[in-house]
Amino acid sequence: MLEVKDLKVNYGPVQAVKGVNLKLEKGEIVTILGPNGAGKSSTLKAIIGSVKSQGEILFDGKDISKLKVHERVRHGIVLCPEGRGIFMSLTVYENLISGAYLIPKEKIKEKLDFVYNLFPILKERKKQIAGTLSGGEQQMLAIARSLMSSPKLLMLDEPSLGLAPIIVEEIFEVIKNINKNGISILLVEQNASIALKISDRGYVMETGKIVLKGNSKDLIANEEVKNRYLGVKG
């Protein structure tokens, strides 16, 4: 479904992503782990096209490397960014509708029903100003808005950031449900333990490079991963 070949991202003289190669098959949840500054977010931004990059990005067998962001969204890729990026002064409903600008009007109700089923609290709060929601509800809104464009691939950048543990569990349960509805997921997440538990495979990035990859069970059992990312001493 997604194949990234020799991806490079530069910010001026600084190379943030240094020849990354990764794959994601249809129906998978794939996690990218790594410390702050490893190049994880830059990789996602390059895939969606919001930063300039070099290398090949293939989606459903087509090279999308030269396409603009909205064209990649039309192909079925959506990024839910770190920090949520919702419109704080708009209502929940208005935020959701803003995510549906590329789909036919006759499909909007269908997509609203879909996200309200995943996030019932958003239906209850649809007239509420987004800035008055709790942190967890804002994250739910950010994910729901991303789903309004009917993605084939949903990329999530740090969905658990700043949330209480009980809310994190709820968010990741929803991520599993999204995947069960046929949407593939590429996940960047600091909470390595919970991310690997729900994912099929994982990549570990450090200083702009992939340094380790494998299926999630093997990564959970890997001593280096346990020591550095899972908080478990071997």
C-alpha angles and dihedrals in degrees: 000000000000124000124174117193126193093334116190129182124187129190101195107300093346118094107209097175118036113194102315120188121190141150136205122191124211111279096017132127108214123185128206112204131185145114125288111288094025093122098254098129092041089056092055092045090052091051092052091041101241091125128041115257144171126226135050127305112188121189121182086347095305126113106239096170094114098042124109121244096262090049091054089049089053088054089056108265120125131175122209098199132219109267092034097252095216122157101258096195095051127080123257089255093050091050091052093048089051088063092055099061094114099048127081114269092238090062097052096088090050091053092045090053089049095053093040088055090052093042110028091174089066091058089052090049099038093122094044122106108255094227090063094058122103119258091259093049091049090054090050089051092050091052092044092051089052090053093054091081092060098243124197088200122034116195115200122195113202098327093175096051112135096355130129115254094250091053091047089057090050093049092050092048088056091048088057090050091050089054091049087057089064101266117132116221134211108191131194109192140162091202093080096174098059093037094055091046092062099034132086098213139003144205126206116213128196127172093350097311138097105246100171137015138172146115114314096249091056092047092050088053094045110111095217092050091047092051099043106031110016098048091236121131114218 
